[in-house]
């Protein structure tokens, strides 16, 4: 039984701080659902004073909250087991908390081997694309097709039963991976991921649209990308290089240096409108403040602002002017909270 659902969605190309936001909000919910992607994603959070990196496990587990890897995900079982054991080694109790929907497809070694040959898109080489391809060509393997007694570290469940057969009211937070700019349909094709990164992907995990209370859009005050697309960053821009260094822009999954560019406000507004974002959280303004340069692309033009206050005012006024769903905009100046 669903009481209400809040959905976290990334408005850029991933790496915007979704994990940090999910970590800050988790205690307000009874259940958390990861709704897309696989081990190609990564959240880095600071929990009880220690650094924790997750890839497939939803953040709710850190707080003892039951968490489901949903049917829109693809699961690398070996890496999931390793991740759970790493959490236990850090003193994080996970027994009985981690569930995987029986419809989630499995990533096998041959998927990873095939993906390792990618020399164009710049994937994380985790086998995600080949696994989704097999899913849609109807020759994939779902985790419920396997002998589930083999998996003592997590439970295989039917997400329908969890959401609707059990009559206990549930406040749910849906946690996405990657971001709108690399969505398989809406992204900058072919430099995209293999799953849907929009609110629609969360709904596909069994969520009734009328139960959605908030859609929480996450973005950074600048943009980053972790692929091979060479036109993303002007390598001669020393301010962008400085932001990369100060912001510690390295992928949580691959460790690759992220390319950096100025905020594209036009693209963010598109993502807000398509996802119906009601609350907007803008991370890493503290990095721009430390670098002391405030720029963004608006109406196709690169604009520079003398102060952080003028930059913020322009971002907010433009978003409110060109969107109808946003009710609140929050700026984050800390790596450990909102």
C-alpha positions in Angstrom: 0.0 0.0 0.0 1.5 3.3 -1.1 1.0 6.4 1.0 3.0 8.7 -1.2 6.1 8.7 -3.5 8.9 11.2 -4.0 11.2 10.8 -7.0 14.8 12.0 -7.3 15.8 12.7 -10.9 19.1 14.0 -12.3 18.7 16.9 -14.7 22.1 16.8 -16.2 24.6 14.1 -17.3 24.8 12.3 -14.0 27.2 13.0 -11.1 25.1 15.8 -9.7 24.9 14.6 -6.1 21.8 12.5 -6.1 23.3 10.1 -3.6 24.0 13.0 -1.2 20.4 14.2 -1.5 19.0 10.7 -1.0 21.2 10.3 2.0 20.0 13.6 3.5 16.3 12.7 2.9 16.3 9.0 3.6 15.0 9.0 7.2 11.7 10.5 6.0 10.8 7.2 4.2 9.8 3.6 4.8 11.1 2.2 1.5 13.5 3.2 -1.2 13.6 2.0 -4.8 16.5 2.3 -7.3 14.7 2.6 -10.6 17.2 2.4 -13.4 20.7 1.5 -14.5 23.2 -0.9 -12.9 26.7 -1.1 -11.6 27.6 1.7 -14.0 26.3 4.2 -11.5 27.9 5.3 -8.3 27.0 7.3 -5.2 29.6 8.7 -2.8 28.3 9.8 0.5 29.6 10.4 4.0 27.8 8.3 6.5 28.5 8.5 10.3 31.9 10.1 9.5 33.0 7.5 7.0 33.1 7.6 3.2 30.7 5.1 1.6 30.5 4.4 -2.1 27.5 2.4 -3.5 26.9 1.3 -7.0 23.7 -0.9 -7.0 22.6 -0.8 -3.4 20.0 2.0 -2.7 21.1 4.6 -0.1 18.3 3.7 2.3 20.1 0.6 3.4 22.6 2.9 5.3 19.7 3.9 7.6 18.2 0.4 8.0 15.5 1.2 5.5 14.3 -1.6 3.3 15.4 -1.0 -0.3 14.6 -2.5 -3.7 16.6 -2.7 -6.8 13.7 -2.3 -9.2 12.7 -4.1 -12.4 14.1 -1.3 -14.6 17.6 -2.1 -13.4 20.2 -4.6 -14.6 22.1 -6.5 -11.9 25.6 -7.7 -11.7 25.1 -10.3 -9.0 28.8 -10.8 -8.2 29.4 -7.1 -7.8 26.2 -6.7 -5.8 27.4 -9.4 -3.3 30.8 -7.7 -3.1 29.2 -4.3 -2.5 27.0 -5.7 0.3 30.0 -7.3 1.9 32.0 -4.1 1.7 29.1 -2.3 3.5 29.2 -5.0 6.2 32.9 -4.5 6.6 32.2 -0.9 7.3 29.8 -1.8 10.0 26.6 -1.2 8.0 23.9 -3.8 8.8 22.2 -5.0 5.6 20.5 -8.3 6.6 17.0 -8.5 5.3 17.1 -5.0 3.9 18.2 -5.4 0.3 15.6 -6.7 -2.2 15.8 -7.2 -6.0 12.7 -7.4 -8.1 12.4 -10.7 -9.8 12.0 -9.0 -13.2 15.4 -7.2 -13.1 17.7 -8.6 -15.7 21.1 -10.1 -15.0 24.5 -8.8 -16.3 26.8 -11.7 -17.1 30.5 -11.9 -17.8 30.0 -12.0 -21.6 28.0 -8.8 -21.4 31.0 -7.1 -19.7 33.5 -8.7 -22.2 31.5 -7.3 -25.1 31.1 -3.9 -23.5 34.9 -3.7 -22.9 35.3 -3.4 -26.7 33.6 0.0 -26.7 35.8 2.7 -28.2 33.2 5.3 -29.2 30.7 6.1 -26.5 32.9 5.9 -23.5 30.8 3.6 -21.4 31.8 2.4 -18.0 32.3 -1.1 -19.5 30.1 -2.7 -16.9 28.1 -4.7 -19.5 25.0 -2.5 -19.1 24.3 -1.8 -22.8 24.6 -5.5 -23.9 22.4 -6.6 -20.9 19.6 -4.1 -21.8 19.9 -5.1 -25.5 19.3 -8.8 -24.5 16.4 -7.7 -22.4 14.6 -5.9 -25.3 15.5 -8.6 -27.8 13.7 -11.0 -25.4 16.7 -13.3 -24.8 17.9 -11.9 -21.5 17.8 -13.7 -18.1 15.8 -12.2 -15.2 17.0 -12.7 -11.7 13.8 -14.5 -10.8 14.7 -17.2 -13.4 17.7 -18.3 -11.4 17.9 -20.3 -8.2 17.3 -17.5 -5.7 18.5 -19.7 -2.8 22.0 -18.9 -4.2 21.7 -15.3 -3.0 21.9 -15.2 0.9 22.9 -11.6 0.9 19.7 -10.2 -0.6 16.1 -11.3 -1.3 14.4 -11.7 -4.7 10.9 -10.3 -4.5 7.9 -9.3 -6.6 7.8 -5.5 -6.3 4.0 -5.7 -6.8 3.6 -7.7 -3.6 5.8 -5.3 -1.7 3.9 -2.3 -2.9 0.3 -3.5 -2.9 -0.3 -6.9 -1.3 1.3 -5.9 2.0 -1.2 -3.4 3.4 1.3 -1.5 5.5 1.3 2.2 4.4 4.6 3.1 2.8 6.3 6.4 2.2 8.6 5.8 -0.8 11.7 7.5 -2.2 12.7 6.5 -5.7 16.3 7.0 -6.5 17.6 7.3 -10.1 21.0 6.8 -11.7 22.7 8.7 -14.5 20.9 11.8 -15.8 18.5 13.4 -18.3 21.3 14.5 -20.7 22.3 10.9 -21.2 18.8 9.4 -21.2 18.5 6.8 -24.0 15.7 8.8 -25.7 16.1 12.4 -24.5 19.9 12.5 -24.3 22.6 13.6 -26.7 22.4 10.4 -28.7 24.6 8.3 -29.2 26.5 9.6 -26.2 23.9 8.2 -23.8 23.4 5.5 -21.3 21.2 2.4 -22.0 18.3 3.1 -19.6 15.6 5.7 -19.1 16.7 8.4 -16.6 13.4 10.3 -16.3 10.5 10.2 -13.9 8.8 7.8 -16.3 11.4 5.1 -15.4 10.4 5.3 -11.8 6.7 4.9 -12.7 7.5 1.7 -14.6 8.6 0.1 -11.3 5.0 -0.1 -10.3 4.3 3.4 -9.0 0.9 4.9 -9.5 1.3 8.4 -10.9 -1.4 9.9 -8.7 0.7 8.8 -5.6 3.6 11.1 -6.6 4.0 13.9 -4.1 7.3 15.5 -5.1 9.7 15.3 -8.0 13.0 16.4 -6.8 15.3 17.6 -9.5 19.1 17.5 -8.9 21.7 19.6 -10.7 25.0 21.2 -10.3 25.9 24.9 -10.7 28.1 23.7 -13.6 28.0 20.5 -15.6 30.2 17.4 -15.9 30.3 14.4 -18.2 32.3 11.1 -17.9 32.5 9.8 -21.4 34.5 10.0 -24.6 32.6 13.0 -26.1 35.4 15.4 -26.8 33.3 18.5 -27.6 31.9 18.7 -24.0 34.7 20.7 -22.6 36.8 23.6 -23.9 40.2 22.3 -22.8 41.7 25.8 -23.1 39.4 27.2 -20.4 41.6 27.4 -17.3 38.6 28.3 -15.2 36.9 25.0 -16.1 40.1 23.2 -15.3 40.2 24.8 -11.9 36.6 23.8 -11.2 37.5 20.2 -12.1 40.4 20.2 -9.6 38.6 22.0 -6.8 35.4 20.0 -7.3 37.2 16.7 -7.3 35.4 15.7 -10.4 36.2 12.0 -10.8 33.7 9.2 -11.5 32.6 7.2 -8.5 32.5 4.0 -10.6 35.4 4.4 -13.0 37.6 7.0 -11.3 37.8 8.8 -14.7 38.3 12.5 -14.7 35.0 14.2 -15.6 34.9 16.8 -18.4 33.5 20.1 -17.1 31.5 22.8 -18.8 29.5 25.8 -17.8 25.8 25.4 -16.8 23.5 25.1 -19.8 20.4 26.7 -18.3 18.4 26.0 -21.5 19.0 22.3 -21.2 18.1 22.3 -17.5 14.8 24.0 -18.2 14.0 21.4 -20.8 14.7 18.6 -18.2 12.6 20.4 -15.5 9.6 20.7 -17.8 9.7 17.1 -19.1 10.1 15.7 -15.6 7.7 18.0 -13.9 10.2 18.9 -11.2 8.6 20.4 -8.1 11.7 21.0 -6.0 15.1 21.9 -7.4 18.3 21.3 -5.6 21.5 22.9 -7.1 24.7 21.4 -5.8 28.4 22.5 -5.8 27.8 26.3 -5.8 30.5 26.3 -3.1 33.0 25.1 -5.8 32.2 28.0 -8.1 32.4 30.3 -5.1 35.9 29.1 -4.3 37.0 29.5 -7.9 35.3 32.9 -8.1 34.0 32.6 -11.6 30.3 32.5 -12.4 29.2 31.7 -16.0 26.4 29.9 -17.7 24.8 29.4 -21.1 21.5 31.1 -21.6 19.6 31.3 -24.9 22.6 29.8 -26.5 25.0 32.5 -25.3 27.7 32.3 -22.6 27.0 34.9 -19.9 29.3 35.9 -17.1 28.2 37.4 -13.7 30.2 39.5 -11.4 29.0 37.9 -8.2 27.4 34.7 -6.9 24.3 36.6 -5.9 23.7 37.8 -9.4 24.4 34.4 -10.8 21.8 32.8 -8.4 19.2 35.5 -9.1 19.5 35.0 -12.9 19.2 31.2 -12.6 16.2 31.4 -10.3 14.3 34.1 -12.3 14.8 32.3 -15.6 13.7 28.9 -14.2 10.6 30.4 -12.7 9.8 32.3 -15.9 10.2 29.3 -18.2 8.7 26.4 -16.0 5.4 26.0 -14.3 6.0 23.1 -11.9 8.9 24.3 -9.7 7.8 25.4 -6.3 11.1 25.6 -4.5 14.8 26.1 -5.4 17.5 25.2 -2.9 21.2 25.9 -3.3 23.7 23.6 -1.6 27.0 24.9 -0.3 28.2 21.7 1.4 29.4 18.3 0.2 27.7 16.5 3.0 24.1 17.8 3.0 21.6 19.9 1.2 
